[in-house]
Amino acid sequence: MERRTIGATALDVGAIGLGCMPMSWAYSRSQQRGDRSLRTVHAALDAGVSLLDTADMYGPFTNELLVGRVLKERRAEAFVSTKCGLLVGDQHVVANGRPGYVRRACDASLRRLQTDVIDLYQLHRADPEVPVEETWGAMAELVSAGKVRALGLCAVGARSGRRGTGRDGYEGTIRQLERIQQVFPVAAVEAELSVWSQEALERLLPWCAARGVGFLAAMPLGSGFLTGTLTPGGGFEPDDPRARHPRFTAEMMAANQPLVAGLRRVAARHGADVTPAQVALAWVLGRGRHVVPVPGTKREHWAVENAAAASLRLSPEDLTEIAALPAPRGSWD
C-alpha cells in the first residue's frame, strides 16, 4: 500500500487506516463479535493498513483491549492512535482535561493496548473547565517521558457551529489548534471528511496543509451511506447513532440516493470489481498527501475492500462528475 506521513515528524502510515470503534461501540452492537473483529484487524494489517484508530471511551475500554490483543502479536506492523479526554457514564459523556487525569488515562491505555508507546495520542474533546494549554502540556509531558510519540486533536463537528450562523463551523477548532501549537506541535487533526460532508475543505484542511499537520479523515464513507449497502427505511438498532441522525431518516436516505448513484457510475468506469465505497475513499485520498482516511468497520471483507481503494486513481472526468453531484440533504436543510 502507498505510504503517507503524518506531521512534521514524518510518522509513516499506510494511506488508508482502520477505524476500530464499530467493533465495540455503537453501530449495530448486536453484530459485534470479538473473534470476528480480531480477524478484521489482522486482515487489515495483511492488506497494508497500519494506522489503527481507537479511544479509551469506546466500549468504554473494550476497544483498546481488543486492539491490544492484536498489538501483542504484531506491534511492529501497526501505528496505534488512541484518544483521551472523554469519560462515559450511564447516560452521558463528559470531558476531563485535568493534567492528572490525562497522565493516568495514558498509563491505563498503554496497559490495555499491551504496548510501551502510543504512536499518536489524541485529545478527544477539550474540557471547558480546564485551559486547553494545560491539558496539552500534560500530553506533551507524555512525549518527553517516551510514552507517546506524537499528539493530535479531534475536531468538533462542523455542523454544531454552522446552523443558522453562516460561520465556519471549524472556527473554534482552529482557535484551539493555534493555542496548543504554541505549547507543543500538533502532528494530526482528526475530523469528518467525505463526499457528503466536505466542510473541512473550507479552512481546516488548508490550515493543516500549511503547517505540515496530518489530517485523519473520520467517517470517509458517510457512516456507511456512501457504500451503497444501506436501504432507505431499513432501520437501525436503537443504540446506533444513525437511528437519530437527520441524514439517516428514510426520507433523507432516499433523497440522497443520487450521491450513491454517481459514485456507482464512476466505479463502473474502473471495472466491475470497483465499488462506490472505494471511489469515495479515493476521493478523500485525493484531497492532499497529508490526508489519511480512516474508515471504520468490524467486518473483514469491508476492511480488505477499503484497503484496496489506496490503488484506485480517479481521472479528471471522475472528479468533475463527483463535484457535480447534488449537495447532500438532511432534515436541517
HELIX and SHEET records of a PDB file:
HELIX    1   1 MET A   21  MET A   23  5                                   3    
HELIX    2   2 ARG A   29  GLN A   31  5                                   3    
HELIX    3   3 GLY A   34  ASP A   46  1                                  13    
HELIX    4   4 THR A   62  ARG A   74  1                                  13    
HELIX    5   5 ARG A   75  GLU A   77  5                                   3    
HELIX    6   6 PRO A   99  LEU A  113  1                                  15    
HELIX    7   7 VAL A  132  SER A  144  1                                  13    
HELIX    8   8 ARG A  159  ARG A  162  1                                   4    
HELIX    9   9 GLU A  171  ILE A  180  1                                  10    
HELIX   10  10 GLU A  199  LEU A  201  5                                   3    
HELIX   11  11 LEU A  204  ALA A  210  1                                   7    
HELIX   12  12 GLY A  222  THR A  227  5                                   6    
HELIX   13  13 PRO A  241  ARG A  244  5                                   4    
HELIX   14  14 PRO A  246  PHE A  248  5                                   3    
HELIX   15  15 ALA A  250  ALA A  255  1                                   6    
HELIX   16  16 GLN A  257  HIS A  270  1                                  14    
HELIX   17  17 PRO A  276  LEU A  285  1                                  10    
HELIX   18  18 GLU A  300  ALA A  308  1                                   9    
HELIX   19  19 ALA A  309  SER A  311  5                                   3    
HELIX   20  20 PRO A  316  ALA A  323  1                                   8    
SHEET    1   A 2 ARG A   3  ILE A   6  0                                        
SHEET    2   A 2 LEU A  11  GLY A  14 -1                                        
SHEET    1   B 8 LEU A  18  GLY A  19  0                                        
SHEET    2   B 8 LEU A  51  ASP A  53  1                                        
SHEET    3   B 8 PHE A  79  CYS A  84  1                                        
SHEET    4   B 8 ILE A 118  LEU A 123  1                                        
SHEET    5   B 8 VAL A 148  CYS A 154  1                                        
SHEET    6   B 8 ALA A 188  GLU A 192  1                                        
SHEET    7   B 8 GLY A 214  ALA A 218  1                                        
SHEET    8   B 8 VAL A 291  VAL A 294  1                                        
SHEET    1   C 2 LEU A  86  VAL A  88  0                                        
SHEET    2   C 2 VAL A  93  ALA A  95 -1                                        
END                                                                             
